[in-house]
Amino acid sequence: MVRIPVEGVLFDCDGVLVDSLESAARAWGIWAARWAPAFDFRRDIVHGVRAVDTVRSLVAADDVERANAELERLEVEHVDGTRAIPGAVELTDALPQGLWTVVTSGARELAARRLASAGVARPDGIVAAEDVARGKPDPEPYRRGAELIERDPARCVVFEDAPAGIAAARAAGVGTVIGVGLPAGAGSPDLLVADLRAVSWVDGALVVAPLEPAPAA
């Protein structure tokens, strides 16, 4: 068991708090049939980056705004079936409001609906795709997350499931990065857990039962 005294907790959303893979695959499949027929979500998606950045790489510049708006609509329409990652409800319910937030590469409405569909608590504020000029792996999202809860990034813990998000947290100066459901060595977090059942909030600290410590960089 590892005890981590922290002042703030920053969660990625998809893959960390909620399992939205199937609902996202349905939406992206419908979208790709019109906008990018060669794109296969399960094969080609880069997890952890903003959807608009992926859209920008797939369609003509003049079509980005319309194509992204359609994708956002489809993802909201197909949000049903989003499930909580095991342990997410218990951990977020235990954390004091104001000490934690969600830093997502998705749109705010989509993140809010996915959290609601999964029964996961919603923090007072969320840092979403539309709040930043540059998405993960840029440090801006996690810097904004720490600012939102008025904490020093160095005294925060980030929970991430994607190398792009881990890189963003590192670049933002976050003190501890915990990888959720990642293969060993992916993104080099400080600790790895299978899901959030391995994490609890006890007397002002996170108590973690890691799968293994990350290898030294």
Backbone as CSV, one residue per row, in Angstrom:
resi,resn,N_x,N_y,N_z,CA_x,CA_y,CA_z,C_x,C_y,C_z
1,MET,0.845,-1.196,0.000,0.000,0.000,0.000,0.873,1.236,0.000
2,VAL,0.484,2.215,-0.791,1.216,3.477,-0.875,0.283,4.591,-0.410
3,ARG,0.731,5.392,0.553,-0.062,6.519,1.043,0.483,7.803,0.434
4,ILE,-0.386,8.582,-0.212,0.032,9.794,-0.914,-0.745,10.986,-0.351
5,PRO,-0.132,11.794,0.517,-0.793,13.028,0.946,-0.897,13.985,-0.246
6,VAL,-2.076,14.493,-0.499,-2.272,15.372,-1.654,-3.158,16.545,-1.277
7,GLU,-3.042,17.605,-2.064,-3.911,18.761,-1.901,-4.981,18.820,-2.985
8,GLY,-4.764,18.103,-4.086,-5.730,18.116,-5.175,-5.645,16.850,-5.994
9,VAL,-6.792,16.472,-6.589,-6.868,15.271,-7.412,-7.498,15.645,-8.749
10,LEU,-6.831,15.259,-9.834,-7.282,15.575,-11.180,-7.505,14.275,-11.943
11,PHE,-8.745,14.054,-12.368,-9.102,12.824,-13.082,-9.301,13.108,-14.564
12,ASP,-8.677,12.303,-15.424,-9.195,12.191,-16.775,-10.581,11.550,-16.660
13,CYS,-11.374,11.645,-17.721,-12.739,11.119,-17.645,-12.841,9.728,-18.273
14,ASP,-12.751,9.641,-19.581,-12.963,8.391,-20.291,-11.804,7.423,-20.053
15,GLY,-12.148,6.234,-19.603,-11.135,5.235,-19.305,-10.619,5.289,-17.890
16,VAL,-10.928,6.360,-17.179,-10.508,6.519,-15.781,-11.723,6.502,-14.862
17,LEU,-12.698,7.361,-15.133,-13.935,7.383,-14.351,-15.061,6.619,-15.034
18,VAL,-15.103,6.678,-16.364,-16.183,6.015,-17.100,-15.613,5.181,-18.239
19,ASP,-16.331,4.107,-18.561,-16.027,3.278,-19.717,-17.007,3.657,-20.823
20,SER,-16.524,4.467,-21.754,-17.374,4.962,-22.843,-16.968,4.374,-24.187
21,LEU,-16.158,3.324,-24.171,-15.581,2.816,-25.409,-16.651,2.389,-26.412
22,GLU,-17.647,1.636,-25.963,-18.659,1.135,-26.896,-19.534,2.266,-27.432
23,SER,-19.928,3.187,-26.556,-20.767,4.294,-27.020,-19.992,5.199,-27.982
24,ALA,-18.731,5.426,-27.696,-17.905,6.239,-28.596,-17.710,5.549,-29.933
25,ALA,-17.499,4.239,-29.916,-17.303,3.498,-31.161,-18.533,3.588,-32.054
26,ARG,-19.724,3.529,-31.446,-20.946,3.656,-32.244,-21.020,5.022,-32.912
27,ALA,-20.767,6.059,-32.133,-20.853,7.421,-32.670,-19.805,7.671,-33.751
28,TRP,-18.563,7.287,-33.468,-17.496,7.493,-34.445,-17.744,6.679,-35.711
29,GLY,-18.329,5.486,-35.590,-18.606,4.674,-36.763,-19.588,5.357,-37.704
30,ILE,-20.664,5.918,-37.131,-21.636,6.659,-37.939,-20.978,7.883,-38.569
31,TRP,-20.195,8.600,-37.772,-19.520,9.802,-38.266,-18.549,9.471,-39.392
32,ALA,-17.748,8.433,-39.206,-16.727,8.094,-40.197,-17.342,7.680,-41.528
33,ALA,-18.504,7.050,-41.496,-19.137,6.639,-42.744,-19.370,7.826,-43.669
34,ARG,-19.576,9.001,-43.083,-19.786,10.195,-43.906,-18.500,10.961,-44.162
35,TRP,-17.690,11.107,-43.117,-16.586,12.058,-43.196,-15.218,11.427,-43.462
36,ALA,-15.017,10.196,-43.044,-13.685,9.588,-43.183,-13.837,8.068,-43.279
37,PRO,-14.292,7.568,-44.429,-14.609,6.144,-44.562,-13.461,5.200,-44.250
38,ALA,-12.228,5.653,-44.398,-11.078,4.776,-44.123,-10.736,4.703,-42.639
39,PHE,-11.372,5.532,-41.834,-11.052,5.598,-40.408,-11.820,4.536,-39.641
40,ASP,-11.107,3.749,-38.870,-11.706,2.737,-38.007,-11.407,3.111,-36.561
41,PHE,-12.433,3.421,-35.799,-12.244,3.911,-34.438,-11.408,2.964,-33.604
42,ARG,-11.754,1.691,-33.608,-11.041,0.745,-32.743,-9.583,0.581,-33.156
43,ARG,-9.317,0.728,-34.425,-7.953,0.559,-34.919,-7.142,1.849,-34.869
44,ASP,-7.787,2.980,-35.158,-7.039,4.196,-35.472,-7.099,5.299,-34.430
45,ILE,-8.042,5.229,-33.493,-8.185,6.348,-32.563,-6.956,6.488,-31.670
46,VAL,-6.552,7.718,-31.438,-5.491,8.019,-30.481,-6.182,8.483,-29.204
47,HIS,-6.152,7.672,-28.178,-6.860,8.001,-26.946,-6.159,9.132,-26.202
48,GLY,-6.977,9.942,-25.539,-6.427,10.990,-24.684,-6.287,12.347,-25.338
49,VAL,-6.551,12.442,-26.635,-6.452,13.738,-27.309,-7.856,14.225,-27.640
50,ARG,-7.985,15.517,-27.909,-9.295,16.076,-28.213,-9.832,15.517,-29.527
51,ALA,-11.143,15.290,-29.560,-11.764,14.797,-30.783,-11.528,15.755,-31.942
52,VAL,-11.586,17.047,-31.673,-11.415,18.011,-32.759,-10.027,17.911,-33.371
53,ASP,-9.034,17.545,-32.582,-7.692,17.390,-33.137,-7.625,16.170,-34.053
54,THR,-8.353,15.116,-33.720,-8.435,13.963,-34.611,-9.225,14.310,-35.864
55,VAL,-10.347,14.987,-35.677,-11.149,15.413,-36.823,-10.310,16.257,-37.778
56,ARG,-9.532,17.153,-37.233,-8.700,18.037,-38.057,-7.713,17.252,-38.921
57,SER,-7.297,16.102,-38.423,-6.346,15.285,-39.186,-7.031,14.453,-40.264
58,LEU,-8.368,14.399,-40.256,-9.092,13.502,-41.157,-9.901,14.202,-42.243
59,VAL,-10.250,15.468,-42.032,-11.110,16.145,-43.003,-10.438,17.432,-43.486
60,ALA,-10.960,17.966,-44.575,-10.430,19.210,-45.123,-10.624,20.345,-44.129
61,ALA,-9.736,21.315,-44.161,-9.767,22.410,-43.192,-11.109,23.125,-43.190
62,ASP,-11.717,23.284,-44.349,-12.995,23.994,-44.427,-14.145,23.208,-43.797
63,ASP,-13.930,21.909,-43.593,-15.002,21.061,-43.060,-14.876,20.773,-41.572
64,VAL,-13.784,21.214,-40.952,-13.516,20.815,-39.570,-14.639,21.227,-38.630
65,GLU,-15.098,22.441,-38.716,-16.118,22.921,-37.780,-17.403,22.116,-37.901
66,ARG,-17.865,21.905,-39.129,-19.110,21.141,-39.325,-18.940,19.680,-38.927
67,ALA,-17.818,19.103,-39.316,-17.589,17.689,-38.996,-17.479,17.476,-37.496
68,ASN,-16.808,18.374,-36.798,-16.668,18.229,-35.350,-18.002,18.427,-34.641
69,ALA,-18.793,19.387,-35.111,-20.111,19.604,-34.511,-20.992,18.366,-34.667
70,GLU,-20.918,17.714,-35.823,-21.706,16.503,-36.034,-21.230,15.380,-35.122
71,LEU,-19.914,15.244,-34.968,-19.386,14.215,-34.084,-19.816,14.454,-32.644
72,GLU,-19.749,15.694,-32.177,-20.176,16.001,-30.813,-21.640,15.627,-30.609
73,ARG,-22.477,15.946,-31.607,-23.904,15.599,-31.501,-24.090,14.090,-31.430
74,LEU,-23.396,13.361,-32.279,-23.533,11.905,-32.295,-23.059,11.275,-30.989
75,GLU,-21.968,11.783,-30.432,-21.457,11.209,-29.180,-22.446,11.425,-28.036
76,VAL,-23.097,12.591,-28.017,-24.106,12.846,-26.990,-25.314,11.930,-27.197
77,GLU,-25.729,11.759,-28.455,-26.892,10.921,-28.750,-26.657,9.458,-28.366
78,HIS,-25.398,9.028,-28.409,-25.081,7.629,-28.154,-24.443,7.416,-26.784
79,VAL,-24.702,8.312,-25.848,-24.058,8.235,-24.537,-24.593,7.085,-23.684
80,ASP,-25.810,6.615,-23.987,-26.388,5.527,-23.193,-25.474,4.306,-23.226
81,GLY,-25.366,3.647,-22.109,-24.507,2.480,-22.009,-23.138,2.784,-21.439
82,THR,-22.852,4.059,-21.227,-21.602,4.418,-20.553,-21.654,3.897,-19.119
83,ARG,-20.595,3.226,-18.703,-20.562,2.606,-17.375,-19.446,3.200,-16.531
84,ALA,-19.604,3.117,-15.233,-18.550,3.573,-14.328,-17.398,2.579,-14.344
85,ILE,-16.178,3.100,-14.341,-15.016,2.261,-14.096,-15.126,1.742,-12.654
86,PRO,-14.852,0.476,-12.408,-14.967,-0.044,-11.030,-14.180,0.801,-10.027
87,GLY,-14.880,1.182,-8.961,-14.277,1.994,-7.911,-14.446,3.483,-8.092
88,ALA,-14.873,3.932,-9.287,-14.962,5.372,-9.545,-16.032,6.047,-8.695
89,VAL,-17.189,5.411,-8.565,-18.279,6.003,-7.775,-17.856,6.140,-6.317
90,GLU,-17.273,5.089,-5.769,-16.889,5.101,-4.359,-15.805,6.143,-4.085
91,LEU,-14.823,6.246,-4.978,-13.733,7.187,-4.741,-14.191,8.630,-4.874
92,THR,-14.919,8.952,-5.918,-15.357,10.338,-6.096,-16.359,10.750,-5.024
93,ASP,-17.180,9.812,-4.558,-18.110,10.139,-3.472,-17.359,10.439,-2.172
94,ALA,-16.202,9.821,-2.008,-15.435,10.003,-0.767,-14.626,11.289,-0.764
95,LEU,-14.280,11.809,-1.929,-13.436,13.004,-1.998,-14.237,14.261,-1.682
96,PRO,-13.681,15.181,-0.907,-14.383,16.436,-0.626,-14.538,17.271,-1.891
97,GLN,-15.711,17.870,-2.075,-15.904,18.811,-3.178,-14.895,19.949,-3.045
98,GLY,-14.370,20.395,-4.174,-13.376,21.457,-4.171,-11.956,20.947,-4.166
99,LEU,-11.769,19.668,-3.797,-10.430,19.092,-3.782,-10.107,18.399,-5.096
100,TRP,-11.142,18.116,-5.922,-10.905,17.360,-7.147,-11.697,17.932,-8.308
101,THR,-11.236,17.598,-9.511,-11.986,17.953,-10.709,-11.671,16.968,-11.815
102,VAL,-12.366,17.137,-12.927,-12.172,16.309,-14.113,-11.514,17.149,-15.196
103,VAL,-10.502,16.589,-15.820,-9.792,17.258,-16.924,-9.911,16.338,-18.131
104,THR,-10.816,16.666,-19.034,-11.154,15.765,-20.128,-10.801,16.361,-21.484
105,SER,-10.492,15.482,-22.428,-10.284,15.912,-23.803,-11.601,15.995,-24.558
106,GLY,-12.691,15.591,-23.922,-14.005,15.669,-24.538,-14.676,17.014,-24.278
107,ALA,-15.789,17.231,-24.953,-16.580,18.442,-24.738,-17.260,18.383,-23.370
108,ARG,-17.579,19.552,-22.825,-18.155,19.620,-21.476,-19.489,18.885,-21.396
109,GLU,-20.390,19.131,-22.359,-21.695,18.476,-22.315,-21.541,16.961,-22.391
110,LEU,-20.646,16.494,-23.246,-20.445,15.057,-23.375,-19.918,14.456,-22.081
111,ALA,-18.932,15.099,-21.475,-18.376,14.600,-20.219,-19.448,14.564,-19.135
112,ALA,-20.240,15.625,-19.037,-21.285,15.670,-18.016,-22.309,14.561,-18.219
113,ARG,-22.678,14.307,-19.468,-23.670,13.264,-19.741,-23.103,11.877,-19.494
114,ARG,-21.835,11.684,-19.830,-21.230,10.376,-19.564,-21.115,10.116,-18.070
115,LEU,-20.709,11.113,-17.313,-20.641,10.946,-15.866,-22.015,10.625,-15.295
116,ALA,-23.040,11.349,-15.764,-24.398,11.116,-15.271,-24.890,9.730,-15.651
117,SER,-24.633,9.310,-16.893,-25.067,7.993,-17.341,-24.430,6.884,-16.516
118,ALA,-23.178,7.116,-16.089,-22.448,6.113,-15.318,-22.710,6.206,-13.822
119,GLY,-23.404,7.266,-13.381,-23.670,7.434,-11.962,-22.476,7.907,-11.168
120,VAL,-21.539,8.576,-11.841,-20.346,9.094,-11.178,-20.590,10.552,-10.799
121,ALA,-20.155,10.926,-9.607,-20.340,12.298,-9.141,-19.689,13.287,-10.098
122,ARG,-20.307,14.448,-10.240,-19.741,15.512,-11.060,-19.168,16.578,-10.141
123,PRO,-17.926,16.989,-10.374,-17.351,18.034,-9.524,-17.982,19.387,-9.812
124,ASP,-17.640,20.363,-8.995,-18.204,21.701,-9.174,-17.840,22.292,-10.532
125,GLY,-16.669,21.969,-11.048,-16.236,22.474,-12.346,-15.497,21.390,-13.105
126,ILE,-15.470,21.511,-14.430,-14.774,20.571,-15.306,-13.918,21.366,-16.281
127,VAL,-12.710,20.896,-16.546,-11.905,21.438,-17.635,-12.137,20.544,-18.841
128,ALA,-12.709,21.126,-19.908,-13.088,20.361,-21.085,-12.356,20.876,-22.324
129,ALA,-12.609,20.217,-23.448,-11.898,20.527,-24.688,-12.024,21.998,-25.073
130,GLU,-13.218,22.565,-24.858,-13.437,23.945,-25.295,-12.786,24.978,-24.374
131,ASP,-12.219,24.531,-23.262,-11.596,25.454,-22.308,-10.122,25.718,-22.590
132,VAL,-9.548,24.989,-23.528,-8.113,25.112,-23.768,-7.839,25.380,-25.236
133,ALA,-6.742,26.097,-25.487,-6.307,26.329,-26.863,-5.559,25.127,-27.412
134,ARG,-4.914,24.394,-26.512,-4.128,23.224,-26.912,-4.472,22.066,-25.975
135,GLY,-4.838,20.945,-26.569,-5.215,19.780,-25.784,-4.019,18.927,-25.417
136,LYS,-4.277,17.883,-24.640,-3.239,16.926,-24.275,-2.587,16.393,-25.559
137,PRO,-1.280,16.232,-25.609,-0.293,16.173,-24.521,0.265,17.517,-24.053
138,ASP,-0.293,18.634,-24.530,0.128,19.940,-24.028,-0.226,20.045,-22.532
139,PRO,0.570,20.766,-21.749,0.289,20.874,-20.310,-0.903,21.746,-19.960
140,GLU,-1.434,22.514,-20.919,-2.489,23.477,-20.591,-3.682,22.854,-19.866
141,PRO,-4.215,21.695,-20.303,-5.392,21.163,-19.590,-5.149,20.909,-18.109
142,TYR,-4.026,20.305,-17.756,-3.794,20.008,-16.340,-3.379,21.248,-15.552
143,ARG,-2.745,22.189,-16.192,-2.496,23.461,-15.495,-3.819,24.138,-15.164
144,ARG,-4.751,24.108,-16.108,-6.055,24.722,-15.858,-6.831,23.957,-14.784
145,GLY,-6.677,22.638,-14.780,-7.340,21.851,-13.749,-6.863,22.219,-12.363
146,ALA,-5.559,22.362,-12.204,-5.011,22.751,-10.904,-5.463,24.158,-10.529
147,GLU,-5.513,25.055,-11.495,-5.994,26.416,-11.238,-7.452,26.407,-10.812
148,LEU,-8.253,25.548,-11.436,-9.681,25.503,-11.133,-9.935,25.154,-9.673
149,ILE,-9.135,24.242,-9.129,-9.324,23.868,-7.718,-8.351,24.623,-6.805
150,GLU,-7.639,25.587,-7.406,-6.744,26.487,-6.664,-5.682,25.704,-5.891
151,ARG,-5.005,24.805,-6.615,-3.949,23.999,-6.022,-2.675,24.120,-6.847
152,ASP,-1.552,23.895,-6.199,-0.265,23.807,-6.866,-0.199,22.463,-7.588
153,PRO,0.089,22.436,-8.904,0.161,21.147,-9.603,1.108,20.153,-8.938
154,ALA,2.172,20.649,-8.338,3.144,19.760,-7.701,2.554,19.020,-6.509
155,ARG,1.436,19.520,-5.959,0.788,18.876,-4.816,-0.471,18.121,-5.243
156,CYS,-0.579,17.878,-6.555,-1.746,17.170,-7.081,-1.369,15.775,-7.564
157,VAL,-2.387,14.916,-7.613,-2.278,13.605,-8.241,-3.180,13.586,-9.468
158,VAL,-2.663,13.052,-10.565,-3.452,12.877,-11.781,-3.692,11.387,-12.004
159,PHE,-4.932,11.051,-12.390,-5.275,9.696,-12.817,-5.496,9.719,-14.329
160,GLU,-4.736,8.918,-15.056,-4.773,8.928,-16.516,-4.743,7.514,-17.082
161,ASP,-5.302,7.379,-18.288,-5.270,6.078,-18.958,-4.613,6.140,-20.325
162,ALA,-4.002,7.282,-20.687,-3.438,7.436,-22.024,-2.074,8.118,-21.953
163,PRO,-1.134,7.683,-22.775,0.181,8.335,-22.790,0.119,9.835,-23.036
164,ALA,-0.809,10.296,-23.881,-0.914,11.737,-24.135,-1.274,12.489,-22.863
165,GLY,-2.156,11.912,-22.052,-2.541,12.548,-20.798,-1.429,12.520,-19.776
166,ILE,-0.691,11.425,-19.721,0.443,11.340,-18.804,1.492,12.378,-19.171
167,ALA,1.762,12.527,-20.470,2.720,13.538,-20.916,2.249,14.941,-20.545
168,ALA,0.949,15.199,-20.675,0.406,16.505,-20.308,0.587,16.783,-18.826
169,ALA,0.313,15.767,-17.999,0.458,15.934,-16.552,1.912,16.192,-16.180
170,ARG,2.824,15.435,-16.771,4.246,15.649,-16.499,4.666,17.064,-16.858
171,ALA,4.252,17.499,-18.053,4.653,18.824,-18.519,4.053,19.936,-17.663
172,ALA,2.908,19.654,-17.034,2.261,20.642,-16.165,2.885,20.684,-14.773
173,GLY,3.821,19.778,-14.487,4.476,19.766,-13.184,3.703,19.054,-12.105
174,VAL,2.795,18.149,-12.504,2.003,17.405,-11.514,2.918,16.495,-10.698
175,GLY,2.654,16.412,-9.395,3.544,15.684,-8.502,3.529,14.187,-8.677
176,THR,2.331,13.585,-8.854,2.217,12.132,-8.960,1.216,11.798,-10.055
177,VAL,1.588,10.855,-10.923,0.699,10.404,-11.997,0.432,8.915,-11.810
178,ILE,-0.847,8.561,-11.725,-1.258,7.177,-11.553,-1.933,6.717,-12.838
179,GLY,-1.382,5.662,-13.447,-1.963,5.102,-14.653,-3.066,4.119,-14.317
180,VAL,-4.186,4.223,-15.026,-5.347,3.375,-14.781,-5.557,2.460,-15.984
181,GLY,-5.439,1.145,-15.756,-5.713,0.184,-16.806,-4.728,0.187,-17.956
182,LEU,-3.525,0.665,-17.718,-2.512,0.746,-18.773,-1.613,-0.495,-18.766
183,PRO,-1.110,-0.882,-19.933,-0.076,-1.926,-19.948,1.187,-1.416,-19.253
184,ALA,1.925,-2.307,-18.655,3.173,-1.922,-17.992,4.078,-1.178,-18.974
185,GLY,4.594,-0.028,-18.542,5.514,0.746,-19.360,4.860,1.778,-20.249
186,ALA,3.531,1.736,-20.423,2.858,2.689,-21.302,2.772,4.049,-20.631
187,GLY,3.493,5.011,-21.162,3.437,6.369,-20.648,4.219,6.622,-19.383
188,SER,4.748,5.584,-18.760,5.591,5.707,-17.566,4.954,6.512,-16.435
189,PRO,3.789,6.086,-15.925,3.243,6.731,-14.730,4.066,6.341,-13.509
190,ASP,3.811,7.015,-12.386,4.519,6.677,-11.145,4.019,5.368,-10.551
191,LEU,2.700,5.145,-10.662,2.081,3.921,-10.150,1.053,3.442,-11.164
192,LEU,0.777,2.155,-11.151,-0.235,1.565,-12.016,-1.307,0.885,-11.176
193,VAL,-2.569,1.073,-11.567,-3.674,0.339,-10.957,-4.551,-0.202,-12.073
194,ALA,-5.197,-1.327,-11.801,-6.099,-1.896,-12.802,-7.343,-1.029,-12.951
195,ASP,-7.863,-0.535,-11.844,-9.015,0.353,-11.834,-9.047,1.052,-10.474
196,LEU,-10.079,1.834,-10.227,-10.085,2.673,-9.033,-10.506,1.945,-7.764
197,ARG,-10.780,0.655,-7.852,-10.992,-0.122,-6.624,-9.709,-0.210,-5.813
198,ALA,-8.578,0.066,-6.460,-7.278,0.005,-5.781,-6.947,1.300,-5.047
199,VAL,-7.868,2.278,-5.080,-7.589,3.597,-4.503,-8.682,3.959,-3.507
200,SER,-8.289,4.506,-2.364,-9.261,4.988,-1.386,-8.764,6.291,-0.780
201,TRP,-9.686,7.013,-0.162,-9.389,8.294,0.481,-9.489,8.093,1.983
202,VAL,-8.357,8.215,2.669,-8.304,7.934,4.102,-7.562,9.059,4.808
203,ASP,-8.261,9.773,5.684,-7.627,10.790,6.533,-6.777,11.778,5.737
204,GLY,-7.339,12.298,4.647,-6.662,13.353,3.897,-5.570,12.877,2.966
205,ALA,-5.565,11.584,2.648,-4.552,11.056,1.747,-5.175,9.987,0.853
206,LEU,-4.577,9.801,-0.328,-4.940,8.687,-1.179,-4.134,7.465,-0.758
207,VAL,-4.810,6.361,-0.584,-4.145,5.098,-0.270,-4.309,4.197,-1.490
208,VAL,-3.174,3.774,-2.061,-3.165,3.073,-3.342,-2.521,1.709,-3.182
209,ALA,-3.175,0.707,-3.764,-2.590,-0.630,-3.844,-2.166,-0.851,-5.293
210,PRO,-0.955,-0.467,-5.660,-0.565,-0.492,-7.074,-0.298,-1.899,-7.577
211,LEU,-0.479,-2.065,-8.902,-0.079,-3.311,-9.523,1.425,-3.479,-9.441
212,GLU,2.109,-2.369,-9.689,3.576,-2.354,-9.607,4.005,-0.905,-9.741
213,PRO,5.157,-0.539,-9.214,5.655,0.800,-9.475,6.119,0.904,-10.911
214,ALA,6.000,2.089,-11.481,6.483,2.283,-12.847,7.985,2.148,-12.895
215,PRO,8.532,1.647,-13.986,9.980,1.566,-14.090,10.629,2.947,-14.093
216,ALA,11.846,3.024,-13.587,12.543,4.310,-13.557,12.735,4.819,-14.979
217,ALA,12.581,6.139,-15.144,12.756,6.722,-16.476,14.225,6.657,-16.877
